[in-house]
Amino acid sequence: MDLVNGVAAGYAAILALVLLLGSVHRAKLRSRPTALSRIMLFLIWIMLSCQTLSLLVFRPVTFVFHLLTGIGFLAFFAVLSFYLLYLRELLELDFKAARAAVTANTAVCLWAGAAWFVTCFHPFFFDIDAGAATNRTIFFLCCLPNVTTFLLDVVLLRIARKKLRPLDYLFLILTPLLPLISPLLSLIIPGLQMRYPLMLMSLYINNIHINVKLDERLEKTEQEAREYRLRTTLQRVKPHYVYNVLASIYYLCEKAPMEAQRAIGVFTDYLRNVLKTINEDRLVPFAWELDVIRNYLELEKLRFGDRIQVRFDVQEEDFLIPPLTVQPLVENAVKHGIGQRAQGGSLRIVSEKVDGGYRVTVEDDGVGFSPAELERDTDHTGIRNIREALALICGGTVDIRSAPGEGAAVSVFFPQTPAE
């Protein structure tokens, strides 16, 4: 029977390796649940490989046989520990009881894994060579983690039942359930050990029906983020805006050549920074955004001159934001706010650290607008686009305070840690 078990484990180990390598090359993007699934697949490959080597190669070498068997036990209980964490992440259960369940399951699995590893060398409750329990009470307790993981799995799935289809419920319950079937198979065919291959089978089914869809959803989300960045970039380089800047530079070439040369340099820097965002697949430092804003405002001064007064109150700049999420607010303030007043006005840009992240506020004393009419006003689609992008990319929010004739203040909250 060792030969049958060893061949079955060896075949399953090869399959696990193929799946593991395939999962590495399948997608560059990976959600946290699928990353945990890949860790579990790696652990299953380890325990299958250990079982194959111990039964087919090192059975006569007692110490190595016991060592490989012990490592297999450690990997098995590690999978049970990771699985409940995987389930909590997948179902997005972040309340206290769910975290406590994961912590308790991890502690029990670590204890059981250590006990089984030790008993491989000192059979205080189970004799590996004889395949029989030496202390039935301790043996029963050390088999409980598989049952407790299954029960906690059922509880979490029950809590999140509204998020699941019936088929998803079945797939997610297989990983802790199938290894429990192995003792029943042993009763039908004495000596048959299918616990590890059955665990691989359950994870493979999960991978096909759940994890692949998660990766596809993540890829779609990232594609939407890239499309937003491209759309925003193209909006920034608007033909009429480029025309206005070039017309101002043309005028300066005759009246103030040195000023025209400086304006061309500023415009070049502005285009370089803005066009760079087409290839940006990550958050950028706020300091980078400030450079874009300063270049933009310097170009606007070519048209408005002293009618625009700008004050930077930058208390924090060492944090990350989606590219071009503040500059459009500055552009809105100039174009739809102070630019609509004959005498112009002032603009203030504030960045500060707040609880849970950072806040950037763009204030102007222009003509203002009604936030209630924002959704119907085509002139302020930029703010709506920014709100959608923040929710999509980093979970940020936009707060608007404005009224006709009273200026406007738009605050953006970025929930994150400082830039590295």
C-alpha positions in Angstrom: 0.0 0.0 0.0 3.0 2.3 0.5 3.6 2.0 -3.3 0.0 3.0 -4.1 0.0 5.9 -1.7 3.5 7.1 -2.9 2.6 6.9 -6.6 -0.7 8.8 -5.9 1.1 11.4 -3.9 3.8 11.7 -6.6 1.3 12.2 -9.4 -0.6 14.8 -7.2 2.7 16.6 -6.4 3.5 16.9 -10.2 0.0 18.3 -10.8 0.5 20.8 -7.9 3.8 22.0 -9.3 2.2 22.5 -12.7 -0.7 24.4 -11.2 1.7 26.5 -9.1 3.9 27.4 -12.1 0.8 28.1 -14.1 -0.6 30.5 -11.5 2.7 32.4 -11.4 2.5 33.1 -15.2 -1.3 33.4 -15.5 -1.5 37.0 -14.3 0.8 39.8 -13.2 -2.0 41.2 -10.9 -3.2 39.2 -8.0 -5.7 39.9 -5.3 -4.9 39.1 -1.7 -7.2 36.0 -1.5 -5.6 34.5 -4.7 -2.1 35.3 -3.3 -3.0 33.4 -0.1 -4.4 30.6 -2.4 -1.0 30.4 -4.1 0.7 30.1 -0.7 -1.6 27.2 0.2 -0.9 25.5 -3.2 2.9 25.8 -2.5 2.4 24.2 1.0 0.3 21.4 -0.6 3.1 20.7 -3.1 5.5 20.5 -0.1 3.4 18.0 1.8 2.8 15.9 -1.3 6.5 15.9 -2.2 7.4 14.9 1.3 4.9 12.0 1.3 6.2 10.8 -2.1 9.8 10.8 -1.0 9.1 9.3 2.4 7.1 6.4 1.0 9.0 5.6 -2.3 12.6 6.6 -1.4 13.3 7.0 2.3 11.0 4.4 3.8 14.0 2.3 5.0 15.8 5.4 6.4 14.0 5.8 9.7 15.1 9.4 10.6 14.6 10.8 7.1 11.2 9.0 6.8 10.1 10.5 10.1 11.4 14.0 9.2 9.6 14.1 5.8 6.4 12.8 7.4 6.7 15.5 10.1 7.2 18.3 7.5 4.1 17.0 5.7 2.1 17.4 8.9 3.4 20.9 9.5 2.5 21.9 5.9 -1.0 20.3 6.2 -1.9 22.2 9.3 -0.4 25.4 7.9 -2.8 25.1 4.9 -5.8 24.8 7.3 -4.5 27.9 9.1 -4.1 29.9 5.9 -7.5 28.7 4.5 -9.6 30.5 7.2 -7.6 33.7 6.6 -8.1 33.2 2.8 -11.9 32.8 3.5 -12.0 36.0 5.6 -10.2 38.0 3.0 -12.3 36.6 0.2 -15.6 37.3 1.9 -14.3 40.7 3.3 -15.3 39.8 6.8 -13.3 42.3 8.9 -15.3 42.4 12.1 -13.9 41.4 15.4 -15.5 38.0 15.7 -14.1 36.9 12.2 -10.6 38.1 13.1 -10.9 36.2 16.5 -11.9 33.0 14.6 -8.9 33.3 12.3 -6.6 33.8 15.3 -8.0 30.9 17.2 -7.9 28.6 14.2 -4.2 29.6 13.6 -3.3 28.9 17.2 -5.0 25.5 17.2 -3.4 24.5 13.9 0.1 25.5 15.0 -0.3 23.5 18.2 -1.6 20.4 16.3 1.2 20.7 13.7 3.9 20.9 16.3 2.3 17.9 18.2 2.2 15.7 15.1 5.8 16.7 14.1 7.1 15.7 17.6 5.2 12.4 17.6 7.0 11.5 14.4 10.1 11.1 16.5 8.7 10.4 19.9 5.3 8.6 19.5 3.6 9.9 22.6 0.2 9.7 21.0 0.7 8.1 17.6 3.2 5.6 16.2 4.0 6.5 12.6 5.7 3.2 11.8 2.9 1.1 13.1 0.1 3.5 12.0 -1.7 3.2 15.3 -2.6 5.5 18.2 -0.6 5.1 21.4 -2.8 7.6 23.4 -6.4 7.8 22.0 -7.3 10.9 23.9 -4.4 13.0 22.7 -4.8 11.5 19.2 -8.4 12.7 19.1 -7.5 16.2 20.3 -4.7 16.5 17.7 -7.2 15.5 14.9 -9.7 18.2 16.0 -8.1 21.2 14.0 -9.4 19.7 10.8 -12.9 19.5 12.2 -12.8 23.0 13.9 -11.5 24.6 10.6 -14.5 23.0 8.8 -17.0 24.2 11.4 -15.5 27.8 11.4 -15.6 27.6 7.6 -19.3 26.8 7.8 -20.0 29.6 10.3 -18.2 32.3 8.1 -19.9 31.1 5.0 -23.2 31.3 6.8 -22.5 34.9 7.9 -21.6 35.9 4.3 -24.3 33.8 2.6 -25.8 36.9 0.9 -22.6 37.4 -1.0 -22.4 33.9 -2.3 -24.1 31.8 -4.9 -25.0 28.2 -3.9 -22.2 26.8 -6.1 -19.6 29.1 -4.5 -20.8 28.0 -1.0 -20.2 24.3 -2.1 -16.7 25.0 -3.5 -15.5 27.0 -0.5 -16.5 24.3 1.9 -14.6 21.5 0.0 -11.0 22.3 1.3 -11.6 21.5 4.9 -14.3 18.9 4.1 -12.5 16.6 1.6 -9.6 15.7 4.0 -12.2 14.5 6.5 -13.3 11.9 3.9 -9.9 10.3 3.9 -10.5 8.2 7.0 -13.7 6.9 5.4 -11.8 5.8 2.3 -9.3 4.0 4.6 -12.1 2.0 6.0 -13.1 0.8 2.5 -9.5 0.3 1.4 -7.3 -0.3 4.5 -4.1 1.7 4.5 -5.1 4.1 1.7 -3.9 7.7 2.4 -5.7 10.2 0.3 -5.8 13.2 2.6 -3.2 15.3 0.8 -4.4 14.6 -2.8 -8.0 15.4 -1.7 -6.9 18.7 -0.3 -5.1 19.5 -3.6 -8.3 18.6 -5.5 -10.4 20.9 -3.4 -8.0 23.8 -3.8 -7.8 23.2 -7.6 -11.6 23.4 -7.8 -11.6 26.6 -5.8 -8.9 28.0 -8.1 -10.9 27.4 -11.3 -14.3 28.6 -10.1 -13.3 31.4 -7.7 -9.7 32.6 -7.8 -9.5 33.0 -11.5 -12.6 35.2 -11.5 -11.0 37.3 -8.7 -7.9 37.8 -10.8 -10.0 38.7 -13.8 -12.0 41.2 -11.7 -8.7 42.7 -10.5 -7.4 43.0 -14.0 -10.6 44.7 -15.1 -10.3 47.2 -12.2 -6.7 48.0 -13.1 -7.7 48.3 -16.8 -10.4 50.8 -15.8 -7.8 52.7 -13.8 -5.4 52.8 -16.8 -8.2 54.0 -19.0 -9.0 56.8 -16.5 -5.4 57.9 -16.4 -5.3 58.0 -20.2 -8.6 59.8 -20.4 -7.5 62.4 -17.8 -4.2 62.9 -19.5 -5.8 63.6 -22.8 -8.2 66.0 -21.2 -5.3 67.9 -19.7 -3.7 68.4 -23.1 -6.8 70.0 -24.6 -6.3 71.6 -28.1 -7.8 75.0 -27.1 -5.5 75.1 -24.0 -2.4 74.4 -26.1 -3.5 77.0 -28.5 -3.9 79.6 -25.8 -0.5 78.9 -24.4 1.2 79.0 -27.8 -0.6 82.2 -28.7 0.7 83.8 -25.4 4.2 82.6 -26.2 3.9 84.0 -29.7 3.0 87.3 -28.3 6.0 87.2 -25.9 8.5 86.3 -28.6 8.2 89.9 -29.9 7.6 91.8 -26.7 9.8 89.8 -24.2 12.0 87.1 -25.9 13.6 86.0 -22.6 10.2 85.6 -21.0 9.0 83.6 -24.1 12.0 81.3 -23.7 11.2 80.7 -20.1 7.6 80.0 -20.9 8.6 77.4 -23.5 10.7 75.7 -20.9 7.8 75.7 -18.4 5.3 74.4 -21.1 7.8 71.6 -22.0 8.0 70.5 -18.4 4.2 70.6 -18.1 3.7 68.4 -21.2 6.5 66.0 -20.1 4.9 65.5 -16.6 1.3 65.2 -17.9 2.1 62.8 -20.7 4.2 60.7 -18.3 0.9 59.7 -16.6 -0.1 57.6 -19.7 2.4 55.0 -18.6 1.9 55.4 -14.9 0.4 52.2 -13.4 0.9 53.3 -9.8 0.4 56.2 -7.3 2.8 59.1 -7.6 4.2 61.4 -4.9 2.2 64.5 -4.2 5.5 66.5 -4.7 5.3 65.4 -8.4 1.7 66.7 -8.6 2.8 70.0 -7.1 5.4 70.4 -9.9 2.6 69.9 -12.5 0.4 72.4 -10.6 3.1 75.0 -10.4 3.9 74.6 -14.1 0.2 74.9 -15.0 -0.3 78.1 -12.9 2.8 79.7 -14.3 1.4 79.2 -17.8 -1.9 80.6 -16.8 -0.2 83.7 -15.5 0.8 84.4 -19.1 -2.9 85.1 -19.8 -4.2 86.4 -16.5 -1.1 88.2 -15.2 -1.6 89.7 -11.7 -5.3 88.8 -11.8 -4.3 85.4 -10.3 -2.8 85.4 -6.8 -1.6 82.0 -5.7 -0.7 80.8 -2.2 0.7 77.4 -1.4 0.2 76.2 2.2 2.0 72.8 1.9 2.4 71.2 5.3 2.8 67.7 3.9 4.0 66.5 0.5 5.6 63.1 1.4 2.5 60.9 0.4 1.1 59.1 -2.6 -1.9 60.0 -4.8 -3.3 58.9 -8.1 -1.7 61.1 -10.8 -3.6 64.3 -11.9 -6.2 64.2 -9.2 -5.4 67.7 -7.7 -4.3 69.6 -10.8 -7.8 69.4 -12.4 -9.2 71.0 -9.3 -6.8 73.9 -9.6 -7.7 74.2 -13.3 -11.4 74.2 -12.4 -10.7 77.0 -9.8 -8.9 79.1 -12.4 -11.3 78.5 -15.3 -14.7 78.4 -13.6 -13.9 80.4 -10.4 -11.5 83.3 -10.4 -11.2 83.4 -14.2 -14.9 84.4 -14.4 -14.3 87.6 -12.4 -13.1 90.7 -14.2 -10.8 91.5 -11.3 -9.6 88.0 -10.9 -9.0 86.5 -7.5 -6.9 84.4 -5.2 -6.2 80.7 -5.1 -5.0 78.7 -2.0 -3.7 75.1 -2.1 -3.4 73.4 1.3 -2.0 69.9 2.1 -2.1 68.5 5.6 -2.0 65.3 7.6 -5.2 64.1 9.1 -6.5 61.0 10.9 -6.1 58.0 8.6 -4.3 59.8 5.7 -3.8 63.2 4.1 -6.0 65.9 2.8 -5.4 68.4 0.0 -7.7 71.4 -0.3 -8.1 73.8 -3.3 -9.8 77.1 -2.3 -10.7 80.1 -4.5 -12.7 83.3 -4.0 -14.3 83.1 -7.5 -17.9 83.0 -8.6 -18.6 79.7 -6.9 -21.3 77.2 -7.9 -24.0 75.0 -6.4 -22.8 71.5 -5.4 -26.4 70.3 -5.9 -26.2 71.1 -9.6 -22.8 69.5 -10.0 -24.2 66.2 -11.5 -26.1 68.2 -14.2 -23.3 70.6 -15.0 -21.1 69.6 -17.9 -18.5 72.2 -16.9 -17.6 70.2 -13.8 -17.3 66.7 -15.1 -13.6 66.8 -14.0 -14.7 66.7 -10.3 -17.0 63.7 -11.0 -14.2 61.9 -12.8 -11.8 62.5 -9.9 -14.3 61.2 -7.4 -14.7 58.0 -9.5 -11.0 57.6 -9.9 -10.3 58.0 -6.2 -12.9 55.4 -5.3 -11.5 53.1 -7.9 -7.7 53.4 -7.2 -7.2 54.2 -3.6 -10.6 54.6 -1.8 -10.3 58.4 -1.4 -13.1 60.9 -1.2 -14.0 64.4 -2.4 -15.7 67.0 -0.2 -17.1 70.2 -1.9 -18.0 73.5 -0.1 -19.3 76.2 -2.4 -22.2 78.6 -3.1 -22.8 81.0 -6.0 -20.9 84.2 -5.4 -19.0 82.8 -2.4 -16.1 81.0 -4.0 -15.4 77.3 -3.6 -13.3 74.9 -1.5 -12.7 71.3 -2.7 -11.0 68.9 -0.4 -9.6 65.5 -1.4 -8.9 62.8 1.2 -6.2 60.2 0.5 -6.3 57.3 2.9 -2.7 55.9 2.9 0.7 55.8 4.4 3.6 58.2 3.6 5.5 57.7 0.4 8.6 55.7 0.6 
